[in-house]
Amino acid sequence: MPRMKVKQHEESQIIYTPDHWDLLNSIRSRAIEVTQAFARHGFDTLTYGSIARGDVKPTSDIDIILTTLIPSYRVELILDEIPFPLISKKLIQATPNDVIKAHFELEGEICLTLLLTDFTSMPFEFYKFGGALSFNQLQDNIRVPGVDKRLVLIQPTETGHVERSIENNAHLIAKVVGVSASMVSQRMRVLTRRDKVGRTGVFLNHSLALSENIEETLRNLARKNPMIRRRLNR
């Protein structure tokens, strides 16, 4: 059962059970296998979300993003070195002005994100807002604070974590999580609106066959869509 939303100024102490620690260790071991493969080739990653904070569930995904722009064929060659087969590939862009990304979905509930364009502003703060770990931090079994989709701050403790509402606390949350106050305010607006009107979808969500080349497919889409073409040329 999902946790209830924490009311403003309310604080909750969550104590992890042995089963929870076992689940977290199991999920992190899969993440390490993926990120280690890229680290061997000199590529940095961030592992983000509940796996970074520690508040995982049996249904939790393993979300990883490569922090450098590299050709997709190199990503696929490295993915061949790990024991989680590639299931699907997608091109994703949230809005016409947002970064264009490729999602590689692997067995084991793993999603690896490759950037295809640069960030327009606040690089990687979106991921750090929810909690994000470098490869070394992941290996060292570190947990970091971050904000979940309920707009609740998760702060790890030795026995579990503390939950706090972030309403009207943008500057304090920015300091705790390590991002700008503007990013906190932006994410609060987006997630609050999503609670009221629901998820509105994304500008680009294009599935590819496993044999298709990501960059070539993106160029073909750009020829047909001036907004994608404009983003690529920026």
SEBA-863701 format. One record per residue (C-alpha): y, x, z negated. Coordinates in pm, whole numbers, plus 50000, padded with zeros to 5 digits. Layout:
% SEBA-863701
LOKOL      y      x      z
LOKOL      Y      X      Z
...
***
This chain:
% SEBA-863701
LOKOL      y      x      z
LOKOL  50000  50000  50000
LOKOL  50347  50144  50092
LOKOL  50583  50242  49811
LOKOL  50867  50001  49736
LOKOL  51222  50098  49826
LOKOL  51396  50272  49538
LOKOL  51707  50087  49421
LOKOL  52045  50262  49405
LOKOL  52075  50497  49106
LOKOL  51707  50441  49025
LOKOL  51469  50734  48980
LOKOL  51091  50726  48997
LOKOL  50846  50997  48890
LOKOL  50531  51013  49106
LOKOL  50228  51201  48972
LOKOL  49975  51314  49233
LOKOL  49603  51255  49178
LOKOL  49340  51519  49260
LOKOL  49257  51316  49572
LOKOL  49620  51338  49683
LOKOL  49625  51717  49643
LOKOL  49300  51740  49842
LOKOL  49449  51525  50118
LOKOL  49766  51735  50132
LOKOL  49565  52058  50151
LOKOL  49345  51916  50427
LOKOL  49641  51802  50637
LOKOL  49823  52131  50586
LOKOL  49519  52334  50688
LOKOL  49526  52160  51028
LOKOL  49898  52229  51062
LOKOL  49843  52596  50981
LOKOL  49581  52631  51255
LOKOL  49832  52504  51513
LOKOL  50138  52695  51390
LOKOL  49940  53015  51340
LOKOL  49838  53014  51706
LOKOL  50204  53004  51812
LOKOL  50304  53262  51550
LOKOL  50052  53506  51702
LOKOL  50248  53481  52027
LOKOL  50585  53526  51857
LOKOL  50698  53162  51866
LOKOL  50856  52995  51563
LOKOL  50780  52640  51452
LOKOL  50896  52382  51200
LOKOL  50646  52146  51039
LOKOL  50838  51844  50919
LOKOL  50817  51508  50744
LOKOL  50584  51406  50461
LOKOL  50363  51713  50513
LOKOL  50664  51932  50425
LOKOL  50765  51720  50126
LOKOL  50411  51657  50000
LOKOL  50416  51274  49986
LOKOL  50139  51234  50244
LOKOL  49912  50935  50302
LOKOL  49573  50914  50479
LOKOL  49761  50783  50786
LOKOL  50021  51065  50787
LOKOL  50080  51241  51117
LOKOL  50121  51617  51148
LOKOL  50458  51669  51319
LOKOL  50543  52017  51448
LOKOL  50832  52132  51667
LOKOL  50872  52460  51853
LOKOL  51216  52601  51780
LOKOL  51257  52792  52107
LOKOL  51273  52680  52469
LOKOL  50959  52805  52646
LOKOL  50775  52690  52961
LOKOL  50526  52411  52901
LOKOL  50244  52603  53070
LOKOL  50267  52866  52794
LOKOL  50240  52593  52532
LOKOL  49926  52457  52697
LOKOL  49769  52802  52718
LOKOL  49822  52849  52345
LOKOL  49690  52501  52270
LOKOL  49366  52607  52439
LOKOL  49320  52854  52150
LOKOL  49304  52589  51878
LOKOL  49017  52347  51797
LOKOL  49217  52026  51848
LOKOL  49190  51895  52207
LOKOL  49498  51769  52389
LOKOL  49492  51388  52415
LOKOL  49818  51300  52589
LOKOL  50156  51430  52708
LOKOL  50488  51245  52709
LOKOL  50850  51302  52800
LOKOL  51082  51161  52531
LOKOL  51460  51117  52513
LOKOL  51611  50892  52246
LOKOL  51945  50832  52423
LOKOL  52099  50959  52751
LOKOL  52296  51221  52554
LOKOL  52010  51335  52335
LOKOL  51780  51634  52379
LOKOL  51486  51585  52618
LOKOL  51152  51673  52462
LOKOL  50786  51691  52554
LOKOL  50531  51557  52307
LOKOL  50181  51702  52307
LOKOL  49950  51472  52112
LOKOL  49634  51640  51982
LOKOL  49324  51522  51804
LOKOL  49365  51519  51428
LOKOL  49687  51310  51435
LOKOL  49890  51612  51549
LOKOL  50208  51587  51755
LOKOL  50366  51908  51886
LOKOL  50720  51882  52024
LOKOL  50862  52117  52289
LOKOL  51235  52117  52361
LOKOL  51322  52091  52731
LOKOL  51701  52093  52683
LOKOL  51928  52233  52414
LOKOL  52058  52025  52126
LOKOL  52410  51892  52181
LOKOL  52499  51931  51811
LOKOL  52350  51996  51466
LOKOL  52037  52179  51591
LOKOL  51724  52102  51388
LOKOL  51921  51925  51113
LOKOL  51748  51600  51210
LOKOL  51416  51759  51113
LOKOL  51547  51933  50801
LOKOL  51689  51601  50678
LOKOL  51333  51473  50640
LOKOL  51204  51805  50507
LOKOL  51089  52095  50725
LOKOL  50890  52415  50674
LOKOL  50878  52740  50866
LOKOL  50536  52887  50942
LOKOL  50566  53131  50650
LOKOL  50665  52853  50408
LOKOL  50370  52644  50525
LOKOL  50133  52935  50470
LOKOL  50279  52993  50123
LOKOL  50210  52628  50034
LOKOL  50576  52553  49965
LOKOL  50704  52195  49944
LOKOL  51067  52110  50016
LOKOL  51294  51812  49948
LOKOL  51364  51563  50224
LOKOL  51453  51200  50289
LOKOL  51187  50951  50399
LOKOL  51228  50643  50623
LOKOL  51317  50426  50321
LOKOL  51630  50639  50270
LOKOL  51474  50782  49956
LOKOL  51507  51147  49858
LOKOL  51170  51309  49779
LOKOL  51210  51610  49548
LOKOL  50884  51798  49481
LOKOL  50779  51876  49126
LOKOL  50484  52073  48990
LOKOL  50287  51751  48934
LOKOL  50406  51543  49231
LOKOL  50760  51438  49318
LOKOL  51069  51247  49208
LOKOL  51215  50969  49424
LOKOL  51588  50890  49430
LOKOL  51795  50653  49643
LOKOL  52047  50835  49865
LOKOL  52291  50544  49902
LOKOL  52653  50658  49855
LOKOL  52534  51013  49789
LOKOL  52577  51183  50130
LOKOL  52739  51504  50002
LOKOL  52494  51548  49714
LOKOL  52193  51483  49940
LOKOL  52329  51727  50200
LOKOL  52341  52000  49935
LOKOL  51989  51928  49808
LOKOL  51827  51907  50152
LOKOL  52036  52183  50314
LOKOL  52201  51994  50599
LOKOL  52555  51880  50676
LOKOL  52702  51568  50517
LOKOL  52767  51435  50869
LOKOL  52394  51451  50945
LOKOL  52315  51261  50624
LOKOL  52571  50993  50713
LOKOL  52440  50966  51068
LOKOL  52077  50927  50959
LOKOL  52178  50671  50695
LOKOL  52352  50463  50964
LOKOL  52054  50480  51201
LOKOL  51788  50401  50941
LOKOL  51993  50124  50780
LOKOL  52049  49963  51120
LOKOL  51677  49992  51197
LOKOL  51597  49803  50876
LOKOL  51832  49522  50985
LOKOL  51759  49489  51358
LOKOL  51429  49674  51401
LOKOL  51338  49965  51624
LOKOL  51524  49946  51956
LOKOL  51313  50188  52161
LOKOL  51413  50508  52340
LOKOL  51589  50583  52667
LOKOL  51300  50783  52815
LOKOL  50933  50747  52723
LOKOL  50725  50869  53017
LOKOL  50352  50936  52991
LOKOL  50195  51211  53202
LOKOL  49841  51280  53313
LOKOL  49699  51586  53139
LOKOL  49698  51769  53474
LOKOL  50066  51698  53548
LOKOL  50328  51970  53507
LOKOL  50597  51867  53260
LOKOL  50895  52045  53420
LOKOL  50807  51925  53770
LOKOL  50771  51567  53648
LOKOL  51107  51589  53470
LOKOL  51276  51719  53786
LOKOL  51131  51427  53983
LOKOL  51261  51180  53723
LOKOL  51604  51348  53737
LOKOL  51623  51297  54114
LOKOL  51590  50923  54058
LOKOL  51794  50888  53740
LOKOL  52150  51029  53731
LOKOL  52169  51018  53349
LOKOL  51862  51240  53317
LOKOL  52000  51465  53591
LOKOL  52334  51492  53410
LOKOL  52160  51589  53084
LOKOL  51957  51859  53259
LOKOL  52269  52002  53423
LOKOL  52470  52012  53100
***
